[in-house]
Amino acid sequence: MTSVGASAASRPPRRSPARVVLGLDLRSGPRYPTGLAVMDRDGRLLDLRVVRTDETILEAVEAHHPDLIAIDAPLALPEGRHCAEPDCECAVAGLMREVDRIAAREGYRPFPALLPSMVRLTLRGIALRERLQTAGYAVVEVYPGMTQDVLGIPRKQAGLGGLRRGLFQAGVRGLPRRPVTHDELDAITCALTGLLHLSRRTEVMGSGIPVPLVLPRRSRRWTNPLVGGARALDRTISR
């Protein structure tokens, strides 16, 4: 594969004419399964699988050349923190980012980015985000549970069958007949959120720095989120 990193920074990434979004339900390390989903502008799955290493993720990025990568993981440290070390002087800034506080106030209950059990995931997410951005890819942070709540899709805790049916009713097509893991279903939700973001049907929670945390717009009633999405995406891209 062509390396996604500093060597790729001098050239813009190639884009697929199909216009695709890659969603990642990222885990803290290769010991655990990361869900990966690639979806075209019509909501059809082009790739759905479990991966473990950053290199496998980057190979998928190079294979599909997505217009947007939507990642479920904290992609920045809390404001005022320059490291995750608990004994550093910067630790007085706390464990939570401002966007985590906003989400918590609004009832979504995210895990603080530097909660001890979250540190490895946060650092992996930041490193992956920086590598992808260096290569010229657009990246957003997403929270599948938040998207599922806004769209009226049952979360995985209520059963994978309900989540799978909810995603199908939301317009996702190409779900395999095999059993699909909760990591893959959340990755599909990440990709769905990314598609809505490209068609300007999301809102940004918090400051949006260094990357936005996006969720479906809460000021509208959602039926089939992907209806008209391809046309809206065409209008957005043509500008």
C-alpha positions in Angstrom: 0.0 0.0 0.0 1.0 3.6 -0.3 1.9 4.9 3.1 -0.7 7.2 4.8 1.5 9.7 6.6 4.1 12.4 6.1 5.1 11.0 2.7 1.6 11.4 1.5 1.2 15.0 2.7 2.6 16.4 -0.5 -0.1 15.0 -2.7 -3.9 15.2 -2.3 -5.5 11.9 -1.7 -7.2 10.4 -4.7 -11.0 10.5 -4.5 -13.4 7.8 -5.6 -16.0 9.0 -8.0 -18.6 7.1 -6.0 -18.2 9.5 -3.0 -17.7 7.4 0.1 -17.5 7.8 3.8 -15.5 5.5 6.1 -16.8 4.9 9.6 -14.6 3.5 12.5 -15.8 2.3 15.9 -12.3 2.5 17.2 -11.0 0.5 20.2 -8.1 1.1 22.4 -5.6 -1.3 20.7 -5.2 -4.3 18.4 -6.2 -6.7 21.2 -9.8 -5.5 20.7 -12.0 -5.5 17.5 -12.5 -2.2 15.7 -15.5 -2.0 13.5 -14.9 -0.6 10.0 -17.7 0.4 7.5 -17.5 2.1 4.1 -20.7 3.5 2.7 -21.5 5.2 -0.6 -23.6 8.3 -1.0 -26.8 6.2 -1.4 -26.2 4.4 1.9 -25.0 1.1 0.4 -22.2 -0.7 2.3 -19.1 -1.2 0.2 -17.0 -2.8 3.0 -17.9 -4.0 6.4 -15.5 -5.9 8.7 -13.7 -6.1 12.0 -10.0 -4.9 12.0 -7.5 -4.6 14.7 -4.3 -2.7 13.7 -3.8 0.9 12.5 -2.1 -0.5 9.4 -5.2 -2.4 8.4 -7.3 0.7 8.9 -4.9 2.7 6.8 -4.9 0.1 4.1 -8.7 0.4 3.9 -8.4 4.2 3.7 -6.0 3.9 0.8 -8.3 1.3 -0.9 -11.4 3.4 -0.7 -10.1 7.0 -0.6 -13.1 8.3 1.4 -14.3 11.9 1.3 -14.7 11.8 5.0 -13.6 9.6 7.9 -15.9 9.5 10.9 -14.4 8.1 14.1 -16.0 7.0 17.3 -13.3 7.9 19.8 -12.1 11.1 21.5 -9.8 12.8 19.0 -8.3 15.5 21.2 -7.1 16.0 24.8 -9.1 18.1 27.3 -8.5 21.8 26.9 -5.4 22.8 28.9 -3.9 19.3 28.7 -0.7 18.7 26.7 -0.3 15.1 27.8 -2.3 12.3 29.5 0.1 11.7 32.4 -1.8 11.9 35.7 1.2 13.4 37.6 1.9 16.2 35.1 1.2 19.8 36.1 -1.3 20.0 33.2 -3.5 17.4 35.0 -5.2 20.2 36.9 -7.2 20.8 33.7 -9.1 17.6 34.4 -10.2 14.5 32.5 -13.1 15.9 30.5 -13.1 18.0 27.3 -15.6 20.9 27.1 -17.5 18.9 24.4 -17.8 16.0 26.8 -19.3 18.3 29.4 -21.8 19.6 26.8 -22.8 16.1 25.8 -23.2 15.1 29.4 -25.4 18.1 30.2 -27.6 17.2 27.2 -28.1 13.6 28.5 -25.7 11.6 26.2 -23.2 10.6 29.0 -19.9 10.2 27.1 -16.9 8.7 28.9 -14.4 11.5 29.8 -11.5 11.4 27.4 -8.9 10.9 30.1 -10.8 8.5 32.3 -8.1 5.9 33.1 -10.0 3.2 31.1 -10.2 5.7 28.1 -6.6 6.9 28.0 -5.3 4.4 25.5 -8.3 4.9 23.2 -8.0 8.7 23.3 -4.2 8.6 22.5 -4.8 6.1 19.7 -7.6 8.2 18.3 -5.5 11.4 18.4 -2.5 9.7 16.7 -4.7 8.2 14.0 -6.5 11.5 13.4 -3.2 13.4 13.0 -1.9 10.8 10.6 -5.0 10.9 8.4 -5.1 14.7 8.4 -1.4 14.9 7.5 -2.3 12.8 4.5 -5.1 15.2 3.5 -8.1 13.3 4.7 -11.1 15.1 6.3 -11.9 13.6 9.8 -14.8 14.2 12.2 -15.5 12.7 15.6 -18.9 11.0 16.1 -20.7 9.2 18.9 -22.9 6.3 17.5 -25.2 6.3 20.6 -25.9 10.0 20.1 -26.7 9.5 16.4 -28.9 6.5 17.2 -30.8 8.5 19.9 -31.4 11.4 17.5 -32.6 9.2 14.6 -34.7 7.0 16.9 -32.6 3.8 16.3 -32.3 1.4 19.2 -28.9 1.3 20.8 -27.0 -2.0 20.9 -27.8 -2.4 24.6 -31.4 -3.1 23.6 -30.3 -5.9 21.2 -28.4 -6.2 18.0 -31.4 -7.2 16.0 -33.2 -3.9 16.8 -30.1 -1.9 16.0 -29.7 -3.7 12.7 -33.3 -3.2 11.8 -33.1 0.5 12.8 -30.2 1.0 10.5 -32.0 -0.7 7.6 -35.0 1.5 8.2 -32.7 4.5 8.2 -31.7 3.7 4.6 -28.6 1.5 5.1 -28.4 -1.1 2.3 -26.1 -4.0 1.7 -26.1 -5.5 5.2 -24.6 -9.0 5.0 -26.7 -12.0 5.8 -24.1 -13.2 8.3 -24.3 -12.1 12.0 -23.0 -8.6 12.3 -21.1 -7.6 15.4 -22.0 -4.6 17.6 -18.6 -3.1 16.6 -19.6 -3.3 12.9 -23.1 -1.9 13.6 -21.6 1.1 15.4 -19.2 1.6 12.6 -22.1 1.7 10.2 -23.7 4.4 12.4 -20.4 6.3 12.2 -20.5 6.2 8.4 -24.2 7.2 8.3 -23.4 10.2 10.5 -20.6 11.1 8.1 -22.9 10.9 5.1 -25.4 13.2 6.8 -22.5 15.6 7.6 -21.4 15.8 4.0 -25.0 16.6 3.0 -25.1 19.4 5.6 -27.7 17.7 7.8 -25.7 17.6 11.0 -24.9 20.0 13.8 -21.6 20.5 15.6 -21.4 20.0 19.4 -18.8 22.2 21.1 -16.1 24.3 19.5 -15.3 22.0 16.6 -11.6 22.3 17.4 -9.4 20.5 16.4 -12.1 18.4 14.7 -15.9 18.7 15.1 -18.0 16.3 17.0 -21.0 16.0 14.7 -24.5 14.5 15.2 -27.7 14.6 13.1 -29.5 17.9 13.3 -31.9 17.8 16.3 -34.1 20.5 15.0 -35.8 18.3 12.4 -38.0 15.3 12.3 -36.2 12.2 10.9 -38.0 9.5 8.9 -35.5 8.0 6.4 -32.3 10.0 6.9 -30.8 9.0 3.6 -33.8 10.0 1.4 -32.5 12.8 -0.8 -29.1 12.5 0.6 -27.4 11.8 -2.7 -28.9 14.9 -4.3 -28.0 17.0 -1.3 -24.4 15.6 -1.4 -24.2 16.4 -5.1 -25.2 20.0 -4.4 -22.7 20.3 -1.6 -19.8 18.9 -3.6 -20.6 21.0 -6.7 -20.1 24.2 -4.8 
